[in-house]
Amino acid sequence: MIRPLRAAALAALIAGPAGAQSPLDSIDGIDGAMGGPIGDAVEKLGEMAADQLLIRDFLGMELTDAEGKTVGTVRDFVAIPGGKLAGALVETSEGTRILVPWQLLSVESADGKAIRATQAAADLTGSQKLVDLASQLSD
């Protein structure tokens, strides 16, 4: 049997968010007020939901450098054990694939969604090490 509180939370999730509520606002209602790391994570995700940036939004998007020059097209992202993003697998206009380290990327959402590299396109596309890393991941 579903407890009344869980049934209400399930109904709220199915009905969708009301007003300016985030879809994650109703998660807290499932078992009452959550505390600890889970509650903190839910609260943080709820705050970020309005400005959400999903990985799939960046797949197929052009990666530009700090000056706005196109580096290539984002084809995939690489994560390492533990769930941290390591980099973006980018295909250049010449068809070469490079791996751009996450530390060199800036994710923005000011005028839509954009992803930029903090280095010049020539530095990224001319790096044999980045090409070699990308080929290891593509095999």
N, C-alpha and C positions, 0 to 999 in steps of 0.2 A: 504494500500500500504506500502511495506517495504521501508524504507529510504535506499539510496545507501550505507551508512556507515554500517548499520545493515546487509544488504545483503552481503557485502564484509566480514564482521565478521563471518556471518553464513557460507559462502563458505569456509573461512579459517578453521573454526571448523570442517566442514565436510571433508575437504581435509586432515586434520591432521596436526601435527606440522612439520615445515620445519627445516631441519638442527638440530641444538642443542636447538631449541626453546622448551620451556615448553608448554604443552597443555593449560596452563593457561595464557600464554603471550598474546593471542589474545582477552581475555576477556576485557581488557582495551579499545579496539577498538570499542566495542559495542556502547557506548555513549561518545566517546572521552575520554580524560583523567579524570579518577575518582579521587576525592579527599576525604578527611576525612577518617573515619574508614573503609569504604568499599574498598576504593582505597588502604589503608595501608594493609588490609587483603589480597586483591588480589595480591599485590606485594610480601608479605611474602609467600603466598602459591606458587606463581610462583618460588620464590627462592628455596623453599623446594621440589618442584616437582621432581627434579632429585634424591633426596634421600627419596622419599616417603615411608612411612611405613603405611600400611593399617591394620586395626584391623583384617580383614579376613586372612591376611598373618600369623597371630599368632595363629589362631584357629587350634587346632590339633598339635601344636608345643610343643616340650618338654621344660619345664621350668627347668632351672638349677640354682643351688645356686652359691655363689661367688667362691667356690672351683671347680665348674664344675660338681658336683654331681646332678643327676636328681632328681627333686622334684616331678614331675608329668607332665601331659599333659594339656595344656590350653584348656578348653572346652567353656568358655564364658568370657565376660567382664561385669562388673557391673558399671552402670553410675547412678549418683544421679541427681535429678532435677537441672537444670541449665547447664547440659551437661558435668559435670566433671566426669572423670573416677575415680571410687572408688576402684576398684580392679579387680583381675583376678580370675575366678572360675577354680580351678585346680583339676584334678582327679589324685590321687596318684596311684602307681602300685598296691596297695592293694584294690583299688576301692573306697577309701574314698575321698570325695570332701572337699577341703579347699578353703577358700577365702583369697587370698593374697592381702593385702592392696597395692594400687598403689604406696604409698610412699616407699614400700620395693622392688619395681621393677625397673629394669634398661633395657631400650630398646636399643639394639645395632644393627648396620648394617655393621660392619667392614668386616666380611667374610661371607657374606650372611646376613640373618636376624636372630637375636637371641633375646631371652628374658631371663633375669637372675634375680634371687632374691638376694637381698643384705644380707640376713640372711642365716644361715646354714639350710640345708634341715631338719635336726632333729628338729630345733626350730619351723619350719613352720608346719611340719607334726605332731608334737607332741603337738600342741596347740589345746586344746579342744574348746577354744573360736573361733578359725578359722573354725573348723569343724561345730560348732553350727551355725555360721553365714552362712556358705555354705548351710547347710540343710534348713535354713529359706528361702533362695533364691531359692532353688530347689523345694520346695513344691508347 
